[in-house]
Amino acid sequence: MGKISIMHVVHGFGLGGMENGLVNLINGVDSNIFDFSICCLSKSGESAKRIKRNDVQIFEFHKKDRHEYFLCMKLSRLFQQERVQIVHTHNWGTLFDGVVGAKIARVPIIIHGEHGLWYEDILQVKKRRLLTQKLIFNFTSQIVTVCEDLKRTLTKLTGIKEEKVICIPNGVEFQRFDVEIDRDSKRREIGLQKNDIVVGIIGSLDPIKDHKTFLSAGVEIIKEFPKARFLIIGDGLLKKELLALSEKIGLSKRVLFLGQRDDIPELLKIMDVFVSSSLREGMSNTILEAMSVGRPVVATKVGGTPEIVEDGKTGFLVCPANPEELAEGIIKVLKNPQQSKDMSRAGQERVREKFSLDKMIIAYENLYKGFR
């Protein structure tokens, strides 16, 4: 019996949580059983450099127009040409073209993965999106979500049968984060002093991550901890706006905008607190990674985050869009070092027990092999 041919369809292949998970999956599965390829509706990106296998082809379609007609026909020809047995689309941006193209090509198995909700979903202004999901989900063999909360949301909003949706949580590549560093040296490298208190956040500078609340919380934190410094790691459309806000509220000299980085494990290890201020989340890779290296976490109780962080045991959960409550959680961590150490240890144990990369890979391998 030959290999199972699987093509993943993504919008782009830059840096992000979904892309990170896909890279880890491709690098980790049994290459004697699975033959992977990637189709980018727009173009490939930085994540492609992390793929360790030499046999993974990447196809680009350079989609520019949001409503590019006949793209599904182009995809169907690609699926037929490559004799794909399973098409696995990811997120809203690939749903219509990828699934319809696979259906036209008569691909036997069509899987769609949802990794989180978009900012527009929170504002509830995308009724057409919901109608499209309701229709297109019927053409799929399986829907995969990264957390139980997202599974419940999709089944409720689209009416899809619950048994058609499975949850496979993200997994952490522990080896990548098991690094030894000189904390003082690393802090100096990015412009921090030895005794600075470091509060960090990682994520694209996008409305859904709500960096404005993070910065507003900073104003309260420095009243209690004047040596507090704030790291914002990531890039995006809101950078200028956030720079202006930090200036306006008097934090410009206390905030470091570090942009996209490839030294995330080291940066996590110099933080005293890791923060997630998101308005919505699927299964946050950065929270899992922070917990895996023993960082205390303060996060908004949205999406799949309460499935990771046990409030008061492995971190603190706070209401979204509430700077005062976020600041209170961070201050609580900083004022109680022993409790923070206990939470960090418990969080590290929880992630290693329940959210390992091995568990994620086995779950996907079983999913794919189940259709054989």
ABEGO torsion letter per residue (X at the ends): XBBBBBBBBBABABBEAAAAAAAAAAAABBAAABBBBBBBABBBBAAAAABABAABBBBBAGBABABBBGAAAAAAAAAAAAGBABBBBBEAAAAAAAAAAAAAAGBABBBBBBAEBBAAAAAGABAAAAAAAAAAAAABABBBBABAAAAAAAAAAAGBBAAABBBBBBBBBAAAABBBBBAAAAAAAAGBBAABBBBBBBEBBBAAAGAAAAAAAAAAAAAABAABBBBBBEBEAAAAAAAAAAAAAGAAAABBBAEBBAAAAAAAAABABBBBABABBBBBAAAAAAAAAGBBBBBBBBEAAAAABBBGAAEBBBBBGBAAAAAAAAAAAAABAAAAAAAAAAAAAAAAAAABAAAAAAAAAAAAAAAX
